[in-house]
């Protein structure tokens, strides 16, 4: 595997910072009434897609879930268009008609965001199968939470991917909760990687909060898929540092466990690592963070100043306009 350079580590951290800054700004807007949308927090899961995105090509495919803003940013969806879509504006990736839970931007390879738990895996396997049949060299990455591993479609998709050896990477962002239910309360499996390895594909658990660990695992899985070596299941261990969605409480979470996870949250943890282990100066990080904050504010201003879709767009891209065939 290629050694992680400082430049690559900084690119990954910049993506993480963009994700965190965007979320913080959305939360501030929702709390003040400036913004209105359904929002599923991704705080604590920033390192996973940021590291994966570093090793993907623009033409590679990605499928994600409703808790997927971080995946969209990491795949390269333009921030202005992403925020406009989340705000329901006509300048969004789907003209504001998809909203936060149904973002799609094929231009950047973000093929679909599904609100159906586990629903993205069969789609991803289909995309990967199409790549295998065409020989186009694309890799498909599908992101989902640990709760999706209890859905039948997940197991059917993983089984077929292993059987057909299609170029797909299954990325389970194990944030320890399936909606409001703790991991240990809905499965006896100690390791999802071990469970899914029984389908006959590569599977491993990885520290989802480490830039270094995630980059190595992502590179290995993507390289294997692209070279015809078949699929990989990555169980990326992290912790969801908030309720199920904006406005939800964390009263069902173990307070001590949550406090420990907060103390090791990935943005601050990896910032410390860049300074202490990679010798990156505070001035470099401060400048980058200021640039990201300005970029996020500019993108949100663009979204807020954009118009909502006009009424005549109601049926566009929804119903076919083809004339009925004559009898």
C-alpha angles and dihedrals in degrees: 000000000000115000113248107252124209090247091055092045090052092049090052091047091048089055090049090050091049090052094048094044092049092050093047090051093048092049090050090050093048093048092051096043091245090119133035121196144111107267132187111199119234097186109143095025100075099109095058102066093029091061093041092050090055089066100041128091122228091248093053115105128244131188121189143172136246089276088061114110090114091052091051092052093046092050091056104256104164107259094224092054093042094053091043089054092048089051092049096247129152092239090063126110090265098027090266094295098108098051125189095318099049108042116160128175113163090177089072095034095256095134104176144349112208128203090199112096108241091002095116098064098071089046091051092049089051091051091048091048090053090052091050092050093047095040091223096148094237123146122210121214120193121193124202140150130255090257090066090065089077092059119100094223089060093059093043091052095047091047092052092045091054092045094049095035093225122177100259133130116207108210112194107191096204102200091165097248134084098204100301098344123098116236094244091052096062105035139033090209112114091193128030090194090060092047095051094042086073089073088069103256134112110277133174142160117235137183099261093194096059121087090202097049094042094048092052093047093045094049092049094048096044093045091050092050094046093049093053096260095128136240132329131206112213118193101199108197115216140127131247105235097203146028125300092273140350108303094024120122127229094223091119091057124091102256095211092048091048091050091052091049091048091053089056099038110154104242096055092036094054092042088058090047093052091053099040102035104024100035095234110163122241088233091060092050093044091053092047092050091050091051091050093049091053091047092052093047091049092049092050091048088053090051095047092048093050122099123249116246111281120246092255088065091065095099099025112116088005106077128031117249094201114128117245115262114256115252 
